[in-house]
Amino acid sequence: MTSRYHDVYNGWKENKEAFWDEAAKGIDWFSPYTKTFDASQGTYGRWFVSGECNTCYNCIDRHVEHGRPGQPAIIYDSAVTGEKRTYTYLEVQEQVGAMAALLREKGVEKGTMVLIYMPMIPQAMFAMLACARLGAIHSVVFGGFAAQELAVRIEDCKPKAIISASCGIEPGRVVEYKPLLDKAIELSSHKPDFCFIQQREQLIAPLNEGRDYDLGALMEGAVAEKMTTECVPVAATDPLYVLYTSGTTGQPKGVVRDNGGHMVALKWSMENLYGIDPGEVFWAASDVGWVVGHSYIVYAPLLHGAATVLYEGKPVGTPDAGAFWRVISEHSVVSLFTAPTAFRAIKKEDPEGTELAKYSIAGLRSLFLAGERADPDTILWAENLLGVPVIDHWWQTETGWCIAGNPLGLGKLPIKLGSSTVPMPGYDMRVLDDEGNELGAGELGNIVVKLPMPPGALPTLWNADDRFKDAYLSEFPGYYKTADAGLMDDEGYLFIMSRTDDIINVAGHRLSTGGMEEVLSEHPDVAECAVIGISDNLKGQLPCGFVVLKSGVEKPTDVIEKELIALVREKVGPVAAFKLAITVERLPKTRSGKILRATMRKIADGEEFKMPATIDDPAILDEIAEAISDRGLASVS
């Protein structure tokens, strides 16, 4: 079919408020908004001002009321336990209503902060939706984070309640969550009033009397008694959740998502970008701890009246490289959304795609990739294997949904390898030089969005308006800084080339090298250090730490390096995938003392580089190259 994209995008440009007024008709409002966009509110303006709504009502209750009570809503599939269960919209309403009632009994109400630290189990989704039902604000923390990282988030958002589980389950091992949670609470000066703990049969955790409650036992009673609570009306501009993302200083940033704009944008995207009809099965193979999990496991499919897959497992190893094909086949998935890392892992284990022959995936129509730049080899391999369009699209934790993509629902545009295709309505994209001048087609520069940001994008950071302005709005006045570098071609296609700061992308997870450097610096034998992201065929990037030891250290360097790896694992968590520490005599610096991380990264990746004009001693680069070559990281001449 001929794509309607250009007509739709130009229609948005001609009358932006009228476009979003039409999209807002896809949401049920308790009371209508009086102003589509008010530029005088907030840091750059707010959407759907004075309107009242409820996200849980739009995700669950309205579908029960309007003919979908028996339709599948959540399909839970645990490859690590073998458990599978499908919840209808009516069953989800019962579970969420009961959990909301339990939270309300303990004082959770509109505006209350609740932290959720859960594995990929249905109770994680029920907890998020229960908070939304009450008008409470949830902050989900990925279960892979270490106690110190969890403590930082507890300290910042100050939750009244924490909802967690006894354990998570990884291939071949059980990860105890409760000791991590207890340690985090101990480290934080803020203490929650209470914790709900979902006990899993693989590990029953001891509970602290007076603070911890067995969520499963409470829920069993609450559902049996048909406990529930009504959906609390909230302002469209009230926060739905806070999700922490890495900051360049190592201090995480709490991205705020509002209720009204979030629903409008996600609902629009399901039909127009992903091409999904209500009742169909959509699978985002992510984790609820990340923004993709928030947007496209929990909220968007349910807002649209579709079914969503909640998968607890890996692309390989649970049990093999055919895991994704099994899920698609068994649950009639029509569209899969995952990270390129997942497909690189499958390709590595099963390059010929022999596992696919065991399953029928005839109903699959599309594969969407995001979280990092998708390399052309992986895209072509997936296309040849699956025989469906493979769409690389680009978005950020801050935006909450796609900035640039290929809108299948409007009609597929030609694919250009290396490009995330074209901006979505709401995003007026520009490429600027470092002085803020607009660049022409094909010129590499800073990718920015002309304000205002669209519905669904962050209005600010949690309790940090000034930090929001400094981080995103100050460098290029009138624009949102994406901190990505790239170019736009003469057909309006965006090519995202790299980050412009020191955040690296490990398997789709944005991690701060500055935060890791802070941890390495804590080691008593380390004088200074630098962490860079080096290219990795599987995970996109892996962190590599270079350390200079204090003089007089007698301990063997290999022992120190192992201690450093363990330290990062303890303080940041396994999610950092930090496995490489290299001891060097000195680090390359400018004359003003700035470490030349970008040059080090190019050496590690075997790329050509120009000698920095401000380098203090060029001979240091040869020393770095030799150290890298000794570890077999790059072929350095």
N, C-alpha and C positions, 0 to 999 in steps of 0.2 A: 504494500500500500504506500502511497505517497505520504511523506511525513507532513503533519500539520504544525511541526515545531515552529517554523519561522513565523507563521501567522499568529500562533499563540504567544510567542515571545514578543513579537512586535506589538501585539494587542496589550500585553502587560506594560510595555514601555509607554504606550500612548495614554493609558489611563490605569495607573498602578492600583489605586484604591478600588476602582471598579472591578479589577481582576480579582483582588482578594475578597471583595464583598461577595462575588459569585462563588469563590472557593469556600467561603465561610458558611454557605448554605448546606454544605455537607456535614455540618456539626449541629447538634441540638443545643440550643441556648436556653437557660432558665429565664434570663431577661436579656433583651437585645442590647448590643453596644450602641453608644451614641456617636462614636467617632471611630472611623476605621483606623486612622493613624493620627496620633497627636505628637507632633515634633517637639512640643514644649516639655514633655514628660521624660524622666529618666536621663540617661547619658546621651542618647541620640534620638529618643522618641519611643513611644510604646504603641502596640497594636491592639485594636478592638477594645478601646478604652470604655470603661463602665459596664461592659457586658459581663454577665454572670453565667457560669457553666460548671461542669464537673467532668473531669477526664474519665473517672471510673464509670460514670453513667454512660458516657458516649462509647466506651469500650465494651461494656457488658450489658447494663440494664436495658438500654434502648433496643438491643438486638433480641433480648428475651421478650420484651413487650411487643416487638414488631415482627414476630414470626420465625425467630431463629433459636428458640430455647433448646431444641434437640440437636442443633448442628454442632459438629466438633469446633471447639475454640482453641484448646491447647492439647497438642499431641506430645506427650512426654516419652522420650526414648532414651534409656540409659544403656549405652553399650558397655559400661564398666560394671553394672550390676545385673544386666539382663532384664530389668524392670521396664514395662511399657504400660502406659495408661492414657486413654483419651478422655478429656473432660469436655462436656458440652457447655454451651453458654450458660444454661441454667445451673449446671454443677459448679461452674466457676463463680457464678453469682452467689451460690450458697457458701462456698469456701471463703470467698473474699468478704462477704457480709459478716460471716462468723468471726474472721480474724479482726475485722474492723471493730466489731462489738467488743472483743477481748481487749483491744488496744484502748478503746474509749473507756472501758471500765477502769483502766489504770491511768487515766488522765490525758491520753493523747487526743488532741482536738485540732481544729483549724489553726494552722501556723506552727504546730509542734514539729520539731525536727526528730526524725527517726533514722538511725544508721542501720543499714542492712549489709551483713557480711556472710554471704551464703554461696554454696555450690550451685550447680545447675540442676535444681530440683523444683517441682511445681510451687513449693512453699515460698521460694524466692519471688516468683511472679505474684503469688497471692499477697505477699507482704507489700510489694510495690503498689498494687492496685488497691489494697486496703488503706494504705496511706492516702492515696489519691481520693478514695471514697470519703475520708474524713476531712479532706482539705489540709492534711498534714503534709510535711515536706520530707521526702526521702533522700538519703544519700547512700548509694550503693558503693561498697568498696570490694574490689575484686579479691576473691579468696586466696589468691597467690601472694598477696602482699604480706611482708613480715610485720611483726608486732610494732616495731618503731614507726613504720609507715602508717599503720592503722592508727596508732596513737596520735600522730600528727593530724590526722583527719578528725578524730574524736575531739581533739583540742580545738580545732578550727570551727567545726559546725555545732559542737556542744549538744549532742542528742539527748533527749529525755529517755529514749528507749533504744536498745540495740536488739535486732533480730538476727540470730545466727544459727549455726548447726553444729553438731558434734564433730563432723568431719567432712572433708571432701575426698573424692576417690580418683586417683590417678592410675594409669596402667601399672599394675604390680605393686601398688602401695596405697596405704590409707594416710591421708594428711589430717592430722589432728588440728581442728580449728580452735577448740576451747582453750588450750594453753596459750595460743597466740592472742586470743581475745582477752583472756585474763591478764596477760602481760601488758597488752596495750592499755587496758584500763588502769593498771598499776602505774604505767609510765605517764599517763595523762593527768593533768591537774583537774580536769573535768570528769566527773563520775556520772554515769547514767543512773536514772531512778531504778530501772529494771532491765533484765534481758530475757527474751524468749529464745529458747534453744530447741531446735528440731533434732531430736535424737534419731540417729540412723542405726540400723541394726549392725552395720559393720563396725561401729564403735559407740559405746554408750559412755558419755562424758559425765564426770561428777559435777553436780550443780552446787552453787554457793547459796546456802540458805538465806532467804530474805531478799536476794537479788535476782537469782536465776529461776526461770519457770520452764517446765517441760511443755513446749509448744504443741507437740503431737497430742499429748493427753488433754490439754486444754481445748484443742480444736475438735477432738473426738466428742467431747461433751457439748461444746458449743453448737456443732452441726446437728447433733442428735436433738438438742433443745430448740433447733431452728433459730438460734440467736442471729440477729442481723442489725443493721443500722442503715438509715437513709443516706443518700449521697448529699453531702454538704455543699451548698452553692458557694463558689469562690469567684473572685474577680478574675477576668481573663488575664490580667496582668499579675496575679498572685503567683508565687513560685510553685511549681509542681515538684521539682527536684533540684538538688545540687550534685554535680558530678565533678570529681577532682581530676585535673589533668596536670601533667608535669609543667613546672615552671623553670625558666632558665637559671634561677637562683637556687633551685633545689627545693624551694617552698612551693607546694602544690597550689594550683589555682582552682577555686570552686566555681565552676561554670554553672550559672543559674539558667533554668529553663522555665518559662511561664506556661500557664495552662492553655489559654486561648489560641495564641499564635502557633504553639507546638501542635495542637490538634489539627488546626486548619492546614498547615503545611504537610504534615504526615499523611493526612487523609488524601490530599491532592496527589501526593507522590505515588501512592499505591496504584492508582488507576493510570495516571498519566506518564509516570516514569517507568514503573515496574510492569505495567500492563496486567495487573491482577484484578480478577473479578471477585465480588463477595462470594463466599462459599468455597473458594479454591484454597489450596494448601501452599503456603509460602514458608520457606525455611531460610532463616539467617543463621548460619553456622558460626556463631560468635559466643560471647559470654555476657550475661546480664550485667557484669561489672564494667563493661565498656559501653561506649555510646551507641555502637551498632546494636548491642543487645537491648538497650533502653528503647531505641527508636523502632527497630525492626524485628525483634523477638517479642517484646512486650506490647508496645503501644500501637504502631501503625497497622499491623494486620488485624488487631481487634477493633480498632476504630473503623476499619473498612468492612468488618463483618466476614473476614477470611478466617482460616485456621492457621495457627502458627506452630512450628515444631520447636520444642525445647529439647535439645540434644545434649546428653552428658557423655562425652567421649572425645576421641581424637580422629583426625582424618586417616591416620595410620596407627596400627598397634592395638586397636580395639575392635576386632582382633587383627585386622589386616588392612591392606590398601583398598579394599572394597567396601569399607564402612559407609562412605557417603552414598555409594550406589545402592546399598541395601536400604538405607533410610528413604531415599528417593523412591525406590520401587515399592516398599511396604506401605508408605504413607501417601502415595500419589502426589508427590511434590511437583508443582508446575514451574517454580522458579527457585533457584538457589543463590544465596548471597553469602560470600565468604571472602577471606583474605587470600591474596596470591600465594602466601606462605603455605596454605593448606594444599594447594594444587602442586606446588613445588615438592612438597613432601610425598604426595601421591605419585608424582612423576618419578621421583627418586626410587621409590620402592617398587613401582610397577610401570616401568617406562613404556611397555607395549600395551598397557591397558587390558591385560588378560582378565583381571578381576571383574571388569565390567560385563563380560560375557555371561556371568552367573545371574545377572539381574535384567529385568526389563525396566527401562527408564523412558519408555515411549512418550509418557505424558510431560516430560521436562521440556520447557520451551526456551529457557534462558538461564544464563549464569552471569551474575554480577560480581565483580571484584572491587574491593576497596580496602583501605587501611595502609596502603603503601603503593608505590608505583609498580604496576604490573609489567614485567618484562615481556617483550614480544614473543620469545620462545615459549613461555608458559601459556600465553594467550593462544598461540597457534596450536600448541599441543592439545589444549583443552577443546578448542574448536574441532580439530580433526577427530578427537576421541568421542565427543558428545554429539556433534552435528547440530549444535544450537548456537545462537549468537552469544559471544562472550564479551561482556560489556565492562570495561574499566571505567569506574567513575570516582570522582574526587569530592571528599567532604571532610569536615573536621569535627572534633568534639564540640567545639564552640558553635558550629552552625547547626548541628543536630540532624541535618539531612543534606542531601546532595547539592553541592555548588555547581558542578559541571558533570554531565553525563550524556548518555544516549537514550532519549525518551522512547522506549518501546511502545508505550501506550499511545503516543502521538504519531507513531510510525518511525521505524528505525532509520537513522541517518547512516551514511557510509562510515565505516570504521577506519580510523587512521591509527595504526599501531604506534604506541607511545603517547597517544592523546587521550584525555578523559572526555573528549568530544566538546560539547557546547554548554554555555551557562544555562541554568534553569531560570524560569521566571522568578523575579525577586533579586537576582544577582546581576548587577551592572558591573561587569568585570573590566579592569584596566591593568595595564602593565606600565610601571613607573620606574624611572632611574632613581638613584639614591637621593637626588635633590628634589624628587617629586614631579619631575617632568614626564609627560606621557610619551611612551615609546611607540614606534610604528610596528607593523606586522613583522613577525619573525625576529624581533629584537628581544634579547634576554634581559629580564629585569624583575622587579618586585611585583608579585601578583597581589592586587588589592581589590576591594569591593567598594564601589561608590555608595556612601550612606544615603538612605537608611538601610540597615540589614533587613532581610525579609522576615515575615512571621516564622517562628520556630528557632531563629538564631538567638544567641544569648543576649539579654538586655544589659547584663553587667556581670561582675564577679561577686561571690557571696561576701557581703559586708566589706566590699573593697572597690567602690566606684572609682577612686583615684587610681588604684592599681590597674583597673580595667582600661581607663583612659590612657595611662602611661604605656601599657603593654600593647594596646591595639589601635588607638585612635590618634595618638600624639605625633608620631613620626611623619605621617602623611595626613595633614588636616583635611577633613571631609571624606576620609576613606577609612575602611577597616583594613588593617594590615594582616594578611594571612600568614606572614613569615615563611611563605613559600616563594621560590624563584622559578621563573619559567617564561613562556612566550605565548603569544596568540598569533595564529597564521592569518592569511588574508581571507579565509572563509570563516573566521571566528572560532576555530578550534583551539582549545587550551592545551598546552603541553606543560605539565608540572615537572620540573627538573630536579629540585632539591629543596631542603630546608635552608633558610637563611640564618638560622641561629644554631645553637649547639644542642638541640634536641635530636636524638636518634630514634630510628624506627626499628624495633626488634619484633618481627612477626606481627606487625600491625599495632604494636604497643608503643606509644610515644614515651620515651624515657629521657630523663635529663642527665646528660654527661656531667653537668655541674654537681648534681646531687651525688653521683657516684664518686666524683673527685673529693667531695667533702668526706665521704666514708673512708676512702683510701688515706686521706690525710690524717685520720684519727689513729692510724697505726703508729706506734711509738718509734719505729725505725724509718719512717718515710719523711723525707725533707720536702719534696714537692712532687707533683704528679700531673698528668694530663690524660683524659679519657677521650677517645675518638670512636666513631662508628666506622667499622670496616665492612666492605661488601661481603655478603654471604649468600650463596646460591639458594639456601633453604629459607632463611629467616629474613632476608633482605639486608639487614645489618646486624652486626654483633659488636658489643662494646669491647674495646681493647685498652687496657690501662698501662701507661708508661710511668714508672716511678723512679725517682732519684732518692737514694738512701742517704741518711745522715752519715757523716764521716765517723769512722771508728766502729761501725757496726760489724760485728764478727759472725753473726748468725749467717748460715748459707743462704744465698739468694733464692734458691728453689724452695726452701722452707718458708721464707718470707712471702714469696709469691703465692704459695698455697694458703697461707694465712690471710692474705689480701682477698683472694677469691672467696674464702669462707666468710670474711667480714662483710663483703658486699652481699653475699647470699643472705646473711643474717639481717643486715640493716635495710636492704632494698627488697630482697626476696628473690626466689628462683626465676620470677618473670623477667629479671634483667638479663638472664643467660650470660652472666659474667664469668668467663672461664679462662681469660687470658690476661695475665699481668707480666709485663716485661721490664726488667730492671735495666736502666741505662745510666750512663755517667752524668749526662746533662740533657736538658731539653732545648730545642731550637726556639729562640725568642727574637722579638724585635728589639731595637735599642731602647725602647721605652719599657721593655720587660713583658710584653704580651706574648704568650706562647702561640706558636704558629701551628695551631691544630689542623687547619684546612690543608696546609702543605703536608703535614704528617699523614693525613688521611689519604691524600693522593699517592704518596709514596707506598703506603700499605696496600692500596688498591692497584698498584702498578700503572698509574696514570702519569701522563706527562705533566710537568708543572714548570712554571717560571720561577726563577730565583727571586724571592721577595726582596724588594728594594731596601727594606728597612731591617733586614736580618742582621743580627749582631755578629755571628760567626758562621759563615756558610759551611764550614767543615762539620758542624754538628749534624747537618742533614745526611752526610755520608755515614755518620755513626748510627743515626736512626735507621737508615736503609740497611745497614749491616745487621743490626739487631732484629729487624723485621725479617730479613732474608734467613737468618739463623733459625727462626721459628717456622720457616716455610710458608709464610703468609703471602709473599709476592715474589715474582721473578724480577729481581733488581739487578740491572747491569752496572 
